[in-house]
Amino acid sequence: MERNQIQTKAGILLSAGLMFITLNAFSQQSSESTANHRPDLTYKQLHSSTLSEQSGLFADGLKLKLDLSVLEEVEEDRFELDPDAIPADDVYGGLWENSYVNMYGNLKNAPDTFIVDVENFTMPVDGHMTSNFGRRGSRRYHYGVDLKAQTGDTIYAAFDGKVRVKRYERKGYGYFLVVRHLNGLETVYGHLSKFLVNENDVVKSGDPIGLAGNTGRSFGSHLHFETRFLGKAINPNFIIDFEKKAVHEQEYLVTNSSYRKTSNSSRVVVGSKTGSSNYKPSANTANNKYVAGDVKYHRISKGDTLGAIARRYGTSVNKICTLNNITPKTTLNVGKSIRIS
């Protein structure tokens, strides 16, 4: 009996020993196999001290973080127009309709001076000037300029904005568009052959909005182009150098003199092939309060408040509000200018 017990224990110990040896050998084999067949992985960490020697973007590097931070700041500062909002609503007092070029009449509380940011201008068409701003005979007046274009040529939005009018006028503009811009201007595009946008569409500077044509009161394919503020026509030459196809300055100051008519004929176009004109922006400081220094403006930056602006210029919030027809609770949009004095 005792002998059988000893043999049983010995069998159990032998089995356990053999199992241990087998498992140990298998473990070593698996480890060696994994080490032999697993590809080597090399991890490379970028540090700020080595950035000057590297190029491109790295997911865990400092350079990408810096680039992303810059993009975020630009995105915060960029003003996007809400499709349901009215462009330059603070200037036009909420007026928005889709029928007429000039629907404003004698708008109350209209500013006597206003700075227009025209930096992001795009030529509406690449043709030279064929007819200028000015008189047409003894009874008619040409409130824009004509630019050479063939029927079907693409017409582009001059600035960022929103389409206010899309209509047809048989004895005048033909098929035409009016775009209200974020900078406060409105532009008119006449004698089109086709619309590429609809009323209330938001457009960016340079977006296609129509095709040139010869509709309405027109004697040959071209684009009739106007610039207006609060419905009043401004000679486009005051703002745009049509020979260089660029604006004269990044900002244009609208004053009462901006609306003055000229005694020149609309046919007075110097250099019909180059599109240059004899109209020049006014440099008479006696008639321009902004140039003379009697009127001051402040361009709004990120973080500006009416209180901080008032303290900076030694004035009051109430005075700034009165000059700009706003209230102390009005949101200040980055990039816009407000009158200080």
Residue pairs with C-beta under 8 A, 6 or more apart in sequence:
45 60
46 54
46 58
46 60
46 61
46 62
46 63
47 62
48 62
51 61
51 62
51 63
54 61
54 63
57 63
57 64
57 67
58 64
76 302
77 302
77 334
77 335
79 182
79 333
79 334
79 335
81 87
81 160
81 161
81 162
81 182
81 202
83 200
83 202
86 92
86 94
86 96
86 162
86 180
87 161
87 162
87 180
87 181
87 182
88 180
88 181
88 182
88 183
88 184
90 324
90 325
90 326
90 330
91 110
91 111
91 114
91 184
91 230
92 104
92 107
92 180
92 230
93 107
93 108
93 109
95 103
95 104
95 107
96 164
96 180
97 103
97 164
98 164
98 165
98 166
98 167
98 199
98 200
99 165
99 167
100 165
101 165
101 173
101 178
101 188
101 226
101 228
101 231
102 228
102 231
102 232
103 231
104 230
104 231
105 231
107 230
107 231
109 325
110 230
111 254
111 324
111 325
111 339
112 255
112 256
113 253
113 254
113 255
113 289
113 290
113 295
113 339
114 184
114 229
114 253
114 254
115 251
115 252
115 253
115 254
115 290
115 297
115 337
116 183
116 184
116 185
116 229
116 239
116 251
116 252
116 253
116 254
117 183
117 250
117 251
117 335
117 336
117 337
118 159
118 183
118 185
118 239
118 247
118 249
118 250
118 251
118 252
119 247
119 250
119 251
120 159
120 160
120 205
121 158
121 159
121 205
121 240
121 246
121 247
122 156
122 157
122 158
122 159
122 205
122 206
123 156
123 158
123 245
124 147
124 155
124 156
124 157
124 158
124 187
124 189
124 223
124 225
125 147
125 148
125 149
125 153
125 154
125 155
125 156
125 212
125 223
125 225
126 245
127 147
127 148
127 149
127 153
127 222
127 223
127 275
128 147
128 148
128 242
128 272
128 273
128 274
128 275
129 145
129 146
129 147
129 148
129 242
129 269
129 272
129 275
129 276
129 277
130 146
130 147
130 148
130 222
130 269
130 272
131 142
131 145
131 146
131 222
131 266
131 267
131 269
132 142
132 145
132 237
132 264
132 265
132 266
132 267
132 268
132 269
132 277
132 279
133 142
133 143
133 144
133 145
133 235
133 236
133 237
133 262
133 266
133 279
134 141
134 142
134 261
134 262
134 263
134 264
134 265
134 266
134 267
134 268
135 141
135 142
135 262
135 263
135 264
135 265
135 266
136 142
136 265
136 266
141 261
142 266
143 226
143 233
144 188
144 190
144 224
144 225
144 226
144 227
144 233
144 236
145 224
145 225
145 226
145 236
145 237
145 242
145 277
146 222
146 223
146 224
146 225
147 222
147 223
147 225
147 242
147 275
148 222
149 155
149 212
149 221
149 222
149 223
150 212
150 221
151 193
151 211
151 212
151 213
151 214
151 221
152 193
152 211
152 212
152 213
153 211
153 212
153 223
154 196
154 208
154 210
154 211
154 212
155 189
155 192
155 208
155 209
155 210
155 211
155 212
155 223
156 205
156 206
156 207
156 208
156 209
157 179
157 187
157 203
157 204
157 205
157 206
157 207
157 209
158 179
158 181
158 187
158 205
158 225
158 227
159 179
159 181
159 182
159 183
159 185
159 187
159 205
160 181
160 182
160 183
160 203
160 204
160 205
161 179
161 180
161 181
161 182
161 187
161 202
161 203
162 179
162 180
162 200
162 201
162 202
162 203
163 177
163 178
163 179
163 197
163 198
163 199
163 200
163 201
163 203
163 209
164 178
164 179
164 180
164 186
164 199
164 200
165 176
165 177
165 178
165 199
166 177
166 195
166 197
166 198
166 199
167 173
167 175
167 176
168 174
168 175
168 176
168 215
168 216
169 176
169 216
170 216
171 216
171 217
172 190
172 216
172 217
173 188
173 190
173 191
173 216
173 217
173 224
174 190
174 191
174 192
174 213
174 214
174 215
174 216
174 217
174 218
175 190
175 191
175 192
175 193
175 194
175 195
175 210
175 213
175 215
175 216
176 188
176 189
176 190
176 191
176 192
176 216
176 224
177 188
177 189
177 192
177 195
177 197
177 209
177 210
178 186
178 187
178 188
178 189
179 186
179 187
179 189
179 203
179 209
180 186
181 187
184 229
184 254
185 227
185 228
185 229
185 234
186 227
186 228
186 229
186 231
187 225
187 226
187 227
187 228
188 224
188 225
188 226
188 228
189 209
189 210
189 223
189 224
189 225
190 216
190 223
190 224
190 225
190 226
191 212
191 213
191 214
191 215
191 216
191 218
191 221
191 222
191 223
191 224
192 210
192 211
192 212
192 213
192 215
192 223
193 210
193 211
193 212
193 213
193 214
193 215
194 210
194 211
194 213
195 209
195 210
196 208
196 209
196 210
196 211
197 203
197 207
197 209
197 210
203 209
212 221
212 222
212 223
213 221
214 220
214 221
214 222
218 224
225 236
226 233
226 236
227 233
227 234
227 235
227 236
227 239
227 240
228 234
229 254
229 258
232 258
232 259
233 259
234 254
234 258
234 259
235 258
235 262
235 279
236 242
237 277
237 279
237 280
237 281
238 248
238 252
238 258
238 279
238 281
238 282
239 247
239 248
239 252
239 281
240 246
240 247
240 248
241 247
241 248
242 275
242 276
242 277
243 271
243 274
243 275
243 276
243 277
248 281
249 281
251 337
253 288
253 290
253 291
255 287
255 288
255 289
255 290
257 282
257 287
257 288
262 279
264 278
268 277
268 278
269 275
269 277
270 276
270 277
270 278
282 288
283 291
285 291
285 292
286 292
289 295
290 297
294 341
295 339
295 341
296 313
296 339
296 340
296 341
297 337
297 338
297 339
297 340
298 304
298 309
298 312
298 313
298 337
298 338
298 340
299 335
299 336
299 337
300 332
300 333
300 334
300 335
300 336
300 337
300 338
301 334
302 334
304 332
304 334
305 332
306 317
306 320
306 321
306 328
306 330
306 332
307 317
309 320
309 338
309 340
310 316
310 317
310 319
310 320
313 340
313 341
315 340
315 341
317 328
318 328
320 326
320 338
320 339
320 340
321 327
321 328
321 330
323 338
323 339
323 340
323 341
324 338
324 339
326 338
332 338
